[in-house]
């Protein structure tokens, strides 16, 4: 078993991408190292209260060890000062994030102890001190720390140095200079890779550029969310990037804002309750704003409300001209505007949208937004089916299944397609009878939207699609055919486990420069599925508990049996 310091170094180098290493390190004992790793885990989940509690518990345990009050069962790593300083820095960074006044006292303590620290805590402390001024309030009595050049030679250290410098430039209202540093941080983080550095640098660039370079900011925001899809499973931890994307969409008046609204609704449920940064309360306004664009597909008749009539009056200066453009009689338009009819059909609203060439925005009534969204989905479905038909059957199958494997909350977003018999039939038709497939998928708006997502999905889904597609494409045609057969015979819960394994296996398939033993329970499946040992082992350890790992092993066994 590797020592705790090995795991701590990987957590520092890769950030949350090192989650499997952190899970391997946790052994259930109540010691300073476990408290440190638990604090890191809670921080990754945005639960800063629990992260702070674990860091404080670890500090108390570590102080006892350092004072020679508690030696029994302690390793040499627990007796040393390395873990004490790691805990102290973690405690400080969380206090700073929570804007706790105590953080300044700890800041001085860390700064005074800096020269006494060993290499790892010193590297972490260097960037933590620099970033202190980015998150702290304006009333700071301590001076900014200087940059110790040798401590920034490590790429992971350099990423957060660059982010700290960029944020300080923002604080000094030097926005143009900050963008250059955010860009350098992104490029450096990619070389590691360090997902937090990648996502945060892109997100910050988009946020600070959105008012002056809206279209560029929108592209950068989409890129940030794409990388979030590639690297992150927990959508609750990347809500800040979804929020930035929403703001860019609002400014650019993006026609697919409804897509992000759908996604944010589900992601919102994964946020922590309560108040403060990263909670539901913190993002409530953003979700309320996006909900206006949340489509309701089963409505075909609407109330003729006062806001709707007022909006239409502003658009209709001349009833006769609008009647000619829309194909609606002047009398029908008049009774709508005068409120003499209580209900208005969706088809009538569509004619008005087309006749007036209405472009939706945040001032547009829901009734018009909703019908406009349905029209958009119908048009995209027809256009993309023509494109889909020209692709080879095998490629269509990979695109279809990689999209399905990447969807979130499928029982809610595509309820019919998530049923085993419906999915099996759609998969068969997708490859063998494209015309019948088009008829089959045109039944609901959810399935029509799914088809358009095969080519242009939400950026988070696109990131996951790239992983799923790579997983399927790496299989030989013979193995892929057997795998798909087994996959389709799984129930929805087991398919979700297999989906995650496919993503984890591909995302962890990089050059690590080290070796991790494959757990005994996974050895058989490494051979059966011709898997690489390192990514297979890390995919196993990506689960936080034994229950999740056991479920993965059982699911792989069911896939193995289904491929026979």
Order of alpha helices (4+ residues) and beta strands (2+ residues): alpha-alpha-alpha-alpha-alpha-alpha-alpha-alpha-alpha-alpha-alpha-alpha-alpha-alpha-alpha-beta-alpha-alpha-alpha-beta-alpha-alpha-alpha-alpha-alpha-alpha-alpha-alpha-alpha-alpha-alpha-alpha-alpha
